[in-house]
């Protein structure tokens, strides 16, 4: 049966639906056009009745497909909120149907993440109701801010942070510069019972030793030259809340001693004041050094380390969580793009290079690169050639000693793109450059084949007999 012979009111088979969904996700990302995917799970009347619903809904949605567990619906132009007719199609036609809805690019930016988000939303929906994918595992909400967590390793770290937030233990966060240590500290506060109290942050490397002590613990008037008035330090101002102390190994031995007393006794003394003051503050510390090495080098008191290390969070570098790379790259492109410019997409070759790059500057390096590209490259497709102007050297493989992902795997999308480009080139060579024959040889629509020649930067093979 050809496409022309297919009943337009019949659901697609799973393979055809996935192909259509991939095209629609690509369009949604390219043209910033909202798209939604619904997953329907059968109620008391079973899958047969749900399949009938899919056939009835076909004229109100873009496409539908039925598999062994339920129905998929591709919904046109569904953005921040669904319209009422769509919701009625999803939940009112059959008692007990559970529906999940995920949007691109709001909830996910790839076919895999979109289908997973819709499936999870449907699984948690009550019978006869629709559940949105908001707040799903790919996004972490911390206060009024939302962060991406597309890689399983990132999600595992934030689950650990959520568990620690339920306690009042001190926490030591370690990791390279730019890995998100302050984000984790903010999450520890926002997800705790202290979230309505102050959250204050301080970097010990930002000031000299005496000033660090005064800023943290406060001082009395006349305690030193320039102390013209009493000063409440960060511990007093954060009372009842959380104090985040970054680069703690940069603090002087005297400051570290006073920090240890604050942890052990719950009290501090202002500089120049013999009177102790009770404080109720949760301490979250961070450093980009290896703590054990800092202790061995005499930069961090061993007893302070052991006090802080009760709750330990290791923030992984970006090169160890490749699933985050493309999601973050697209996010920062979209956020930084001038509103009057068309949406920008990443070429497959650039996507593969981004995933392979070791990212020594971690997320901060990726964000700066994407902000530069979004503001200075007007083209709708960002390629490796565009980034040649930047002092950035795309990786040609995983960073030394770091697998592309657990088990040494690379993202399947990048591998499939490379395979597709190679097969297209082989087909062109086999047919002497005849695009129609080459497309037929690998069972790809002629228009798609032509478009992807440009996408992959393939040069057309010479016609047969050409010299």
Steps between C-alpha positions, in 0.01 A plus 500: 500500500636841407461821700233610254302182568505540879174590670558860621277428800704197608769517766860468379715201581764565767793539259315751281385693804855521635625632165228763492566594862872546426418738215254697712744532791764627257254760367397600850863563595585674172201732474413531871155353432341325801426131478357249744495124530230318695522149639170322575482188715181288488245492777237240576390460136844391388729575208241425229275781619800730528598417141152608392557827685821550302311456172232748613760753612703491178322800347571717803868411538795470262543124528437200723662161555403191699747263663468207739453722806306804383461786254723790394348826376694778327332830585530813285602837643465412869719732700480617860143375544287253306172611346180350636406293189836318519455424868153363431639275228757372746293430811126525445440241228565202722474444874824403667734616226823646643667767287843663517598809303854624427592808294792583278709699577348588840530152655746330263710576194546157341278210394641272770450751782155605369366144485651416840348811659156428354516135610599594856222759518243242386628242748443736794161632378189395689241303296292734285742792536773678309845551656749755367872428482583815696758438768614177337838342561672696219447826687589593855303781664691687773297786642395719209767363267497197269812301408547226242597151617485286186785264588432212743811590701374856551161376613666258742702783656188714548317205658787479749474874564127467562562224755763710680266800501264309729768491770681784673848357447786720383590427137823519304455543123802425283560524128678691229434867431177548307333171595213658694609481863306813595190363324524191720544719808193705411304177449603375846347818643188524282407134550550516878275612784716817515391620155307801636804619700802682352741335256833684486811418298863599550824423314806480726731576207334837439648680805815507712527294822398764757213621283374144455478458879315829539260424214412155634488566875455877525701743715465748786551869455871580541612138451743616232583810301195599298251314724291809570185312596381159612455261210275192480675225307351250257444241773273735691322619189442140384360391838232236445610451141795378294850643452689387190877540538686450171873429467521413869860378466599862422397612850776563754568252784342746747180523294488121459533462876204731559299315234566173680371650827188625322438147371567330835349743747257707295656824616729772362693800629527829320852633440603696810216359711539242777125438520385184315180521296270206427417445135281246321657472156543209264847514345551387142864526388658450158842473341643414160806330649505133595424524876734220602784667310416837659523338845832335411635835374398680820239716325200350679480396864445126528247537783303760301504272196366205698223719644394620156547169323203344682292609202712485183382590149731458203393709200605315182675687218303561180715253304373222732132578427469520120123482517499858632721649228254537212205584726702780662637619166151534349367662817769769505466559125129560541540721807767723346359524147375852409119478476493651151733230362375155386556203729839333475582128483820299532634307202546124556877533463509775762278298734747211481794736563328661798442162662863396442651825629658460849358835626776605741287803595191279546151652471632856517717438192208350307267785600747766387556325168128474427434861606773615262354296214140607566592869495756513221401223254177595318478171306226259601741205512808517719792297361858416590615757244329779695682406818838506327509872583501421871798379706322168537640167389227240447583163645571208270423241763421457869729682740794289623385258767133604468256285300247672276237364737475215750616187322690696233191570288434813299159667458301293251388811309859591413583145391184474289578832329847378410364169373233675293753739343733209417222293341384798293853554372533130416165504318603803294825331406319178406252683275753731340352808664136440405313635802168332420663158462716554808197597710309192376801279576485585871121540510504873575252751352658700217431838662641387833810366325558830321453703817739280697770530234528863606458422870790255498708705256528207257646570159314343212678211330587529132260352244593164358770524239613849610872564481 
